[in-house]
């Protein structure tokens, strides 16, 4: 296996840490020793950037001792000791220190890397309310740009206009702010992010009171979402003075509003909380978000106002694993509370979309082809709920099951059971005579009695079903509800112009297959319907996914969709990272490999059946990813360009030609396949 493929740096990821050392009450030498010890641990963990608490070298809660010369001299000596001791260590450090300059004392973030002090950022906003008295000791750094400061005999950049960038890792760019800075209405990190910083860091003291931890997490999450960045936060922990305050040592790492890691609060041992952040994801998100670019204009193009301080990371592109939870089902939350909330929203988005379309068109009936499979089942239960909310009888839903040459008794029976349980108007139309006549008229071998089951044989059946549905809708003043889902549309696994592609309104087109399975489970768990309906839904969930267009083989095995196009679990994983994030194929393969290579690693979403749990090796991931890329970029766009209206459901994206995905029908997958070949496994 290629080393570069397994390296997080190769995939534009970075390992960051929030450090919680055991502090002291003004013993700078002890604080330096604690800093060095954690820096060595970070080096052993292959960390790129370590963020320490506010005034971690000086100590925070020492009041007027800040204004003592001996304390200030000890701080400078401690900084020099940390700088010298970490000369051979890989991580870049952000430590806190109170430093004098031109008759003023500044509360500073000091960046240290490879044995030199890279620069010093003074705190802008100084709290001076309630328990805080920082203006008694410190001067604000507001407005200080383009300056330098002497630390011992070294002159280093000083000011609020600094961002730090690795010369040998273009995606390693960070900005520092201090505690109160991000409690302000205008956090300095906003300008830092607009100037190009991908990691925003907060060195914080932040004594703890009830509810403070929630507030910090909220601010870190919101700033990482708003500034489209990773946000590393480190608050002071045990060892600080408890004269009138207490400290919990909260460290968090967020990315785009999502928590990646959090430290143990109130721990009595030093801690290093670590996570890998995805710089490529951040870069892609910024390019997709036009408002981010507009904000840079509004702020007067901050990149012109910041000095970019270069340093060397010297990466070796070794395989250091991945310290980041990768959801196997990115469209499906893996915690019970989030799963319930998201399923509630997704289901009701679908219901609301169909409800509005039925009301707006004034149709008398809703027409659905009910096969007994997952997609038509879900479309039908959405339609039933829409009619309930409109105050209309479910008998206004016309459900048609249309058995063909390969329809199994199981799915046909489930279709009938479901329609009866929901109380809709149900009918059956046997399409085999019409299909046989059409095949015979075309001169197809099957029309002469030969067992030829080609794509024409399949599509004659699929097309006839759709013809019936549209003509039945014409006849009965109805609206045809489409059943095709997002996964099928991404893969082009639908017949052009038939029911999984064409309809009057496609309720499932914004929902991937994996989420549909969980939505049906959610409907059962939350008693959306009665016990009889739930029993049918359970039976449908247990079936293998099959179009049932070709008769069973000699062994009795039915046609399998996933044998043909690959596991939906993998395809939905690929679709998420292509549609939502635009990541490179080699990166998608890397993430999928980490997510799926160990069946027992990570959480399975609640309700996921144990018998369906599996793992996929790298060869399997690569095989289906290549096929996905060809299907998505080359063979399927012309189908997506002609899609009917449908509601967008997932923030993970949609394939609507009027929404998230606009692409040429004559495209090619060559660039994606070449990137995978050059950089993948």
C-alpha positions in Angstrom: 0.0 0.0 0.0 1.3 3.4 -0.9 2.5 5.4 2.1 1.3 8.7 0.7 -2.3 7.3 0.3 -2.4 6.5 4.0 -1.0 9.9 5.1 -3.4 12.5 6.4 -1.1 15.2 5.0 -1.3 13.8 1.5 -5.1 14.2 1.8 -4.9 17.8 3.1 -5.7 16.9 6.6 -4.0 18.1 9.8 -3.8 16.8 13.3 -4.5 19.4 15.9 -4.7 19.2 19.7 -6.1 21.2 22.6 -3.7 20.9 25.6 -4.7 21.1 29.2 -1.5 21.2 31.3 -1.4 21.2 35.1 -1.0 24.9 35.7 0.7 26.8 38.6 0.1 30.0 40.5 2.8 32.1 38.8 5.6 29.5 38.5 6.7 30.1 34.9 9.4 27.5 35.1 6.9 24.8 36.2 4.5 25.9 33.4 7.3 25.6 30.9 8.1 22.1 32.0 4.4 21.1 31.7 4.3 22.7 28.3 7.4 20.8 27.1 6.0 17.5 28.4 2.8 17.9 26.5 4.6 19.0 23.4 6.6 15.8 23.5 3.4 13.8 23.8 2.0 15.7 20.9 5.1 14.9 18.8 4.8 11.2 19.6 1.1 11.5 18.4 2.1 13.1 15.1 0.3 16.3 16.0 0.8 19.4 13.8 -0.6 22.1 16.0 -1.0 22.3 19.8 -3.1 25.0 21.4 -2.5 25.8 25.1 -4.6 27.9 27.5 -4.4 31.6 27.9 -1.3 32.8 29.8 -0.3 29.2 30.1 3.4 30.1 30.6 2.7 33.1 33.0 -0.4 31.7 34.8 -3.7 33.6 34.5 -5.2 34.2 38.0 -2.2 35.9 39.6 -3.7 39.4 39.7 -1.2 42.1 40.4 1.7 39.7 40.2 1.4 40.3 36.4 2.9 43.8 37.0 6.0 42.5 38.8 9.3 42.6 36.9 10.5 39.3 38.4 7.3 37.6 37.0 7.8 39.2 33.6 11.5 38.1 33.4 10.6 34.6 34.5 8.0 34.4 31.7 10.5 35.4 29.0 13.0 32.8 30.4 10.3 30.2 30.4 9.4 31.0 26.8 13.0 30.6 25.7 13.2 27.3 27.5 10.1 26.0 25.7 11.5 27.2 22.4 14.9 25.5 22.9 13.4 22.3 24.2 11.0 21.9 21.3 13.6 22.5 18.5 13.5 18.9 17.4 9.8 18.4 17.8 7.3 18.5 14.9 4.3 20.3 16.4 3.8 24.0 16.2 2.8 25.4 19.6 0.5 28.2 20.6 1.3 29.2 24.2 0.0 32.0 26.3 2.3 34.6 28.0 2.1 38.2 29.4 4.8 40.2 27.6 5.9 43.8 28.1 6.4 46.2 25.2 7.0 49.9 25.2 5.7 50.4 28.7 2.6 48.3 28.2 1.9 44.7 29.2 0.1 42.5 26.7 -1.8 39.2 27.1 -0.4 37.3 24.2 -0.5 34.1 22.1 3.0 33.1 21.2 3.6 30.8 18.2 6.6 28.5 18.5 7.9 26.1 15.9 11.1 24.1 15.2 13.1 26.0 17.8 12.1 29.6 17.0 9.4 32.0 18.1 7.3 32.7 14.9 5.3 35.6 16.1 3.2 37.1 18.9 -0.5 38.0 18.8 -1.8 40.4 21.6 -5.3 40.0 22.9 -7.8 42.5 21.5 -10.8 42.4 23.8 -10.0 42.7 27.5 -12.9 41.7 29.8 -13.4 44.1 32.7 -16.8 43.2 34.1 -18.1 40.8 36.8 -15.1 38.7 38.0 -12.7 40.1 35.3 -10.2 42.9 35.8 -7.9 42.5 32.8 -7.6 46.2 32.0 -6.0 46.7 35.4 -2.9 44.8 34.1 -3.1 44.6 30.3 -3.2 46.8 27.3 -5.4 45.9 24.3 -3.7 44.9 21.1 -6.4 46.6 19.0 -4.9 48.5 16.1 -1.4 47.1 16.5 -0.2 45.9 13.1 3.1 45.6 11.3 5.1 45.7 14.6 7.7 43.6 16.2 8.6 42.7 19.8 11.9 41.7 21.4 11.9 38.4 23.4 15.3 38.0 24.8 17.6 38.7 21.9 15.1 37.6 19.2 13.0 40.2 17.4 9.7 38.6 16.2 6.5 39.9 14.5 4.0 41.4 16.8 0.4 42.4 16.2 -3.2 41.4 15.5 -2.4 41.1 11.8 -0.6 37.7 11.9 -1.6 34.4 10.4 0.8 31.5 10.3 1.4 29.3 7.3 3.5 26.3 6.7 5.7 26.8 3.6 5.7 23.0 3.0 2.1 22.2 3.7 -0.1 24.8 1.8 -3.2 23.8 3.8 -1.6 24.4 7.2 -2.7 28.0 8.0 -3.8 29.1 11.4 -4.9 32.2 13.3 -4.8 32.9 17.0 -7.2 34.8 19.3 -7.5 34.9 23.0 -10.5 34.1 25.3 -12.8 37.1 25.3 -11.9 37.8 21.6 -14.5 35.3 20.5 -17.1 36.4 23.1 -17.1 39.7 21.3 -19.6 40.6 18.5 -16.7 40.8 16.0 -14.2 38.0 16.8 -10.8 38.6 15.3 -10.8 35.1 13.9 -13.5 36.1 11.4 -11.0 38.4 9.7 -8.3 35.8 10.1 -10.4 33.2 8.4 -11.3 35.6 5.6 -7.6 36.2 5.2 -7.0 32.5 4.6 -6.6 30.8 7.9 -8.2 27.4 7.9 -7.7 26.7 11.6 -8.7 29.3 14.2 -7.4 28.9 17.7 -8.4 30.2 21.0 -6.1 30.3 24.0 -8.5 30.8 26.9 -8.5 30.9 30.7 -12.2 31.0 31.2 -13.1 30.1 34.7 -16.0 27.8 35.0 -19.5 28.5 36.3 -22.7 26.5 35.7 -23.5 26.4 32.0 -20.2 27.9 30.9 -19.1 24.7 29.1 -22.3 24.8 27.0 -21.6 28.4 26.1 -18.0 27.8 25.1 -19.1 24.8 22.9 -21.8 26.8 21.3 -19.4 29.7 20.5 -16.8 27.3 19.1 -19.3 25.5 17.0 -20.9 28.7 15.7 -17.6 30.3 14.9 -16.4 27.3 13.0 -19.6 27.2 11.0 -19.8 30.9 10.3 -16.1 31.4 9.5 -16.0 28.0 7.6 -13.0 26.8 9.6 -11.7 24.4 12.2 -11.8 25.9 15.7 -9.5 24.7 18.5 -10.3 25.9 22.0 -8.3 25.3 25.1 -9.4 26.6 28.6 -7.3 26.7 31.8 -7.5 23.7 34.0 -6.3 22.5 37.4 -3.5 24.3 39.1 -4.7 27.9 38.6 -5.5 29.9 41.7 -8.9 29.2 43.1 -8.9 32.4 45.3 -12.3 33.3 43.9 -12.6 31.2 40.8 -12.5 27.5 39.6 -11.2 26.0 36.4 -12.4 23.0 34.4 -9.9 22.6 31.6 -12.3 22.3 28.7 -10.7 21.6 25.4 -12.7 21.3 22.2 -12.1 20.9 18.5 -14.9 21.8 16.0 -15.1 21.8 12.2 -17.9 23.5 10.3 -20.1 23.5 13.4 -19.5 19.8 14.1 -17.7 18.7 17.3 -14.7 16.5 16.6 -13.3 16.0 20.0 -13.6 17.2 23.6 -11.4 16.8 26.7 -12.3 15.4 30.1 -13.4 18.4 32.2 -12.2 18.7 35.8 -9.4 16.1 35.2 -6.5 16.0 37.6 -4.0 14.9 35.0 -2.6 16.8 32.0 -4.6 16.1 28.8 -4.1 16.3 25.1 -7.4 16.1 23.1 -6.6 15.3 19.5 -8.5 15.3 16.2 -7.7 15.3 12.5 -9.3 18.3 10.7 -10.1 18.2 7.0 -8.6 21.3 5.3 -9.7 20.2 1.9 -13.3 20.1 3.0 -12.9 23.6 4.4 -11.4 24.9 1.2 -14.1 23.4 -0.9 -16.8 24.7 1.3 -15.4 28.2 1.1 -15.4 28.1 -2.7 -19.0 26.9 -2.7 -20.2 29.6 -0.4 -20.3 32.9 -2.2 -21.2 34.7 0.9 -17.7 33.9 2.3 -16.1 35.7 -0.6 -18.5 38.6 -0.3 -17.6 38.9 3.3 -14.0 39.3 2.4 -14.9 42.3 0.2 -17.0 43.7 3.0 -14.0 43.5 5.4 -11.8 45.2 2.8 -10.1 42.0 1.7 -8.3 41.0 5.0 -5.6 39.1 3.1 -4.2 42.5 2.3 -4.1 43.5 6.0 -2.5 40.4 7.4 1.1 39.3 7.5 1.5 35.7 6.6 4.3 34.3 8.8 5.9 31.3 7.1 7.4 28.3 9.0 8.4 24.7 8.1 6.4 21.7 9.2 8.7 19.2 7.4 6.1 16.4 6.9 7.3 12.9 6.2 3.9 11.7 4.9 4.0 8.7 7.2 0.9 6.6 7.9 -0.2 8.0 11.3 -3.7 6.6 11.2 -6.8 8.7 11.4 -8.0 10.4 14.5 -11.4 11.4 13.3 -14.7 9.6 13.5 -16.0 8.9 10.0 -19.7 8.1 9.8 -20.3 5.1 7.6 -23.7 6.6 6.7 -23.0 10.3 6.2 -26.7 11.0 5.4 -27.7 9.3 8.6 -26.8 10.6 12.1 -25.3 8.0 14.4 -26.7 9.2 17.7 -30.2 8.5 18.8 -31.2 12.1 19.5 -29.9 13.4 16.2 -31.3 10.5 14.2 -34.8 11.1 15.6 -34.6 14.8 14.9 -33.3 14.4 11.4 -35.8 11.7 10.5 -38.6 13.9 11.8 -37.4 16.7 9.6 -36.8 14.6 6.5 -40.2 12.9 6.6 -42.0 16.1 7.1 -40.2 17.9 4.3 -41.4 15.2 2.0 -44.9 15.4 3.3 -45.0 19.1 3.1 -43.7 19.1 -0.5 -46.3 16.7 -1.7 -49.1 18.3 0.3 -48.4 21.7 -1.3 -48.2 20.2 -4.8 -51.5 18.3 -4.4 -53.2 21.5 -3.0 -51.8 23.7 -5.7 -52.8 21.5 -8.6 -56.3 20.8 -7.3 -56.0 17.1 -8.3 -58.7 14.7 -7.2 -56.4 11.7 -6.8 -52.8 10.8 -6.1 -51.5 7.9 -8.2 -48.7 5.6 -7.1 -47.2 2.4 -8.5 -46.7 0.1 -5.4 -44.2 -2.6 -6.0 -43.7 -3.8 -2.4 -40.1 -2.5 -2.5 -38.5 0.2 -0.4 -38.9 3.3 -2.5 -42.6 2.9 -3.5 -43.3 1.9 0.1 -41.8 5.1 1.4 -43.5 7.2 -1.3 -46.8 5.7 -0.3 -46.6 6.3 3.4 -45.5 9.9 2.7 -48.6 10.3 0.5 -50.8 8.8 3.2 -49.6 11.3 5.8 -50.0 14.2 3.3 -53.6 13.2 2.7 -54.2 13.0 6.4 -52.9 16.5 6.9 -55.0 17.8 4.0 -58.0 16.3 5.8 -58.7 14.1 2.8 -59.5 10.4 2.8 -56.7 8.0 2.1 -59.0 6.5 -0.6 -58.0 9.5 -2.7 -54.7 7.7 -3.1 -54.8 5.2 -6.0 -52.3 2.5 -5.5 -51.6 0.1 -8.4 -49.5 -3.0 -8.2 -48.5 -4.2 -11.6 -46.9 -7.6 -11.6 -44.5 -8.5 -14.4 -42.6 -11.6 -15.5 -40.3 -11.7 -12.4 -42.5 -10.3 -9.7 -42.2 -12.5 -6.6 -45.2 -13.5 -4.5 -43.5 -11.9 -1.5 -43.2 -8.4 -2.8 -46.6 -8.6 -4.5 -48.1 -9.8 -1.2 -46.4 -7.0 0.7 -47.7 -4.4 -1.7 -51.3 -5.6 -1.2 -50.9 -5.9 2.6 -49.5 -2.3 2.7 -52.2 -0.8 0.6 -54.9 -2.5 2.6 -53.3 -1.5 5.9 -53.2 2.1 4.9 -56.8 2.1 3.6 -56.0 3.4 0.1 -57.8 2.5 -3.1 -55.9 -0.5 -4.4 -56.0 -2.2 -7.8 -53.9 -4.7 -9.7 -53.0 -4.5 -13.4 -51.1 -7.5 -14.9 -48.7 -6.0 -17.4 -47.5 -9.3 -18.8 -50.0 -9.6 -21.7 -49.3 -6.0 -22.9 -45.5 -6.5 -22.4 -45.6 -9.8 -24.4 -47.5 -8.1 -27.2 -45.0 -5.2 -27.3 -42.0 -7.5 -27.4 -43.6 -9.6 -30.1 -44.4 -6.6 -32.2 -40.8 -5.4 -31.8 -39.5 -8.7 -33.0 -37.8 -9.4 -29.6 -36.8 -13.1 -29.1 -38.9 -13.2 -25.9 -42.0 -12.5 -28.1 -41.1 -15.8 -29.9 -40.9 -17.7 -26.7 -37.1 -17.5 -26.2 -35.8 -16.7 -22.7 -33.8 -13.6 -23.6 -33.7 -11.2 -20.6 -31.9 -8.2 -21.9 -32.3 -4.5 -21.1 -35.1 -4.2 -23.6 -37.0 -7.0 -21.9 -36.6 -5.2 -18.6 -37.4 -1.7 -19.8 -40.6 -2.8 -21.7 -42.0 -3.8 -18.3 -40.8 -0.6 -16.5 -42.1 1.6 -19.3 -45.5 0.0 -19.4 -46.0 0.5 -15.7 -45.2 4.2 -16.1 -47.5 4.5 -19.2 -50.3 3.0 -17.2 -49.8 5.3 -14.3 -49.7 8.5 -16.4 -52.8 7.4 -18.4 -54.6 6.4 -15.2 -53.8 9.8 -13.7 -55.2 11.5 -16.9 -58.3 9.3 -16.6 -59.0 10.0 -12.9 -57.7 13.6 -12.6 -54.7 12.4 -10.6 -51.1 13.3 -10.0 -48.4 10.6 -10.4 -46.0 10.5 -7.4 -42.5 9.4 -8.3 -40.6 6.9 -6.2 -37.0 7.1 -7.4 -34.5 8.0 -4.7 -31.3 10.1 -4.7 -29.0 7.1 -4.8 -30.6 5.7 -7.9 -30.4 9.2 -9.6 -26.8 9.6 -8.6 -25.9 6.3 -10.2 -28.3 6.6 -13.1 -29.9 3.4 -11.9 -33.2 4.3 -13.4 -34.9 3.9 -16.8 -35.2 7.2 -18.7 -38.8 8.3 -18.7 -40.2 5.7 -16.4 -41.5 5.7 -12.8 -38.1 5.8 -11.0 -37.2 8.7 -13.2 -40.3 10.5 -14.4 -43.5 11.6 -12.5 -45.6 14.7 -11.8 -43.7 15.1 -8.4 -40.8 13.0 -7.1 -41.1 12.8 -3.3 -38.0 10.6 -2.9 -35.5 12.3 -5.2 -33.8 14.1 -2.4 -33.5 11.1 -0.1 -30.7 8.5 -0.5 -31.5 4.8 -0.1 -29.7 4.4 3.2 -31.8 7.3 4.7 -35.0 5.9 3.3 -34.4 2.7 5.2 -34.0 4.7 8.4 -37.0 6.8 7.7 -39.2 3.7 7.4 -37.7 2.4 10.7 -38.3 5.8 12.3 -42.0 5.7 11.2 -42.3 2.3 12.9 -40.5 3.5 16.1 -42.5 6.7 16.5 -45.9 5.1 15.8 -46.7 7.1 12.7 -49.1 4.4 11.6 -50.9 1.4 13.1 -49.5 -2.0 14.1 -50.7 -3.7 11.0 -48.9 -1.2 8.8 -45.7 -1.5 10.9 -45.7 -5.2 10.5 -45.7 -4.8 6.7 -43.0 -2.2 6.8 -40.8 -4.5 8.8 -41.3 -7.3 6.2 -40.4 -4.9 3.4 -37.2 -3.7 5.2 -36.1 -7.4 5.5 -36.3 -8.0 1.7 -33.3 -7.9 -0.6 -33.3 -4.9 -2.9 -34.2 -6.0 -6.4 -36.0 -4.6 -9.5 -37.6 -8.0 -10.1 -37.6 -7.6 -13.9 -35.7 -10.8 -14.7 -36.9 -14.2 -13.6 -34.9 -16.1 -10.9 -31.9 -18.1 -12.1 -31.6 -21.9 -11.9 -30.7 -21.8 -8.2 -33.7 -19.7 -7.5 -31.7 -16.5 -6.8 -33.5 -13.3 -7.6 -32.0 -10.4 -9.5 -29.9 -8.3 -7.0 -29.5 -4.6 -7.4 -26.4 -4.3 -5.2 -24.7 -7.2 -7.1 -24.9 -5.0 -10.2 -24.2 -1.5 -8.9 -22.5 -2.1 -5.6 -23.6 -1.7 -2.0 -25.8 1.3 -1.4 -23.9 1.9 1.8 -20.7 2.6 -0.2 -22.5 4.4 -3.0 -24.2 6.8 -0.6 -20.9 7.4 1.1 -19.3 8.3 -2.3 -22.3 10.4 -3.3 -22.1 12.5 -0.1 -18.5 13.4 -0.5 -18.8 14.1 -4.2 -22.1 16.1 -4.0 -21.6 17.9 -0.7 -17.9 18.4 -0.5 -16.4 17.9 -3.9 -13.4 15.9 -2.5 -10.9 14.2 -4.6 -11.5 10.5 -5.4 -8.3 9.4 -3.6 -9.5 11.2 -0.5 -13.0 9.7 -0.7 -11.3 6.2 -1.0 -9.2 7.0 2.0 -12.2 8.1 4.1 -14.3 5.1 3.0 -11.5 2.7 3.8 -11.2 4.1 7.4 -15.0 4.1 7.8 -15.7 0.6 6.6 -12.5 -1.6 7.0 -13.4 -2.6 10.6 -16.9 -3.7 11.2 -16.6 -3.2 14.9 -15.0 0.3 14.9 -17.4 3.2 15.5 -21.1 3.3 16.2 -23.8 1.9 14.0 -26.9 4.1 13.7 -29.6 3.0 16.1 -31.9 0.5 14.5 -29.4 -0.8 11.9 -29.9 -4.6 11.8 -26.9 -6.7 13.1 -27.3 -9.2 10.2 -26.7 -6.4 7.7 -23.5 -5.2 9.3 -20.4 -5.8 7.3 -17.0 -4.4 6.4 -15.3 -3.6 3.1 -11.7 -3.9 2.2 -9.7 -1.4 0.2 -10.0 -3.4 -3.1 -13.8 -3.4 -2.8 -13.9 0.3 -2.0 -11.8 1.1 -5.0 -13.8 -1.1 -7.3 -17.1 0.4 -6.6 -15.7 3.9 -6.4 -14.4 3.7 -9.9 -17.7 2.4 -11.2 -19.6 5.1 -9.2 -17.4 7.9 -10.8 -18.1 6.6 -14.3 -21.8 6.3 -13.7 -22.1 9.7 -11.9 -19.9 11.9 -14.2 -20.4 10.2 -17.6 -23.5 8.1 -18.1 -26.2 9.6 -15.9 -26.4 13.4 -16.1 -28.8 13.4 -19.1 -31.3 11.7 -16.9 -30.8 14.1 -14.0 -31.2 17.1 -16.4 -34.8 16.1 -17.0 -36.0 15.4 -13.5 -39.4 16.5 -12.3 -39.8 18.8 -9.2 -38.9 17.3 -5.9 -38.1 18.7 -2.4 -34.5 19.0 -1.3 -34.3 17.0 1.9 -30.7 16.5 3.0 -28.0 19.1 3.6 -25.8 16.5 2.0 -27.0 17.7 -1.4 -29.4 16.9 -4.1 -29.1 16.1 -7.9 -31.8 18.5 -9.0 -30.8 20.4 -12.2 -32.4 23.5 -10.6 -30.6 23.1 -7.3 -27.4 21.6 -6.0 -26.1 19.9 -9.1 -25.7 21.5 -12.5 -23.5 19.7 -14.9 -23.2 19.0 -18.6 -24.8 15.8 -20.0 -21.7 15.3 -22.2 -19.2 15.2 -19.3 -16.5 12.7 -18.7 -15.1 11.0 -15.6 -11.5 11.1 -16.9 -10.1 13.7 -14.5 -11.6 11.8 -11.5 -10.3 8.4 -12.6 -6.9 9.9 -13.3 -6.7 11.5 -9.9 -7.6 8.2 -8.2 -5.1 6.3 -10.3 -2.3 8.8 -9.5 -3.0 9.4 -5.8 -5.1 6.5 -4.6 -4.3 3.0 -3.3 
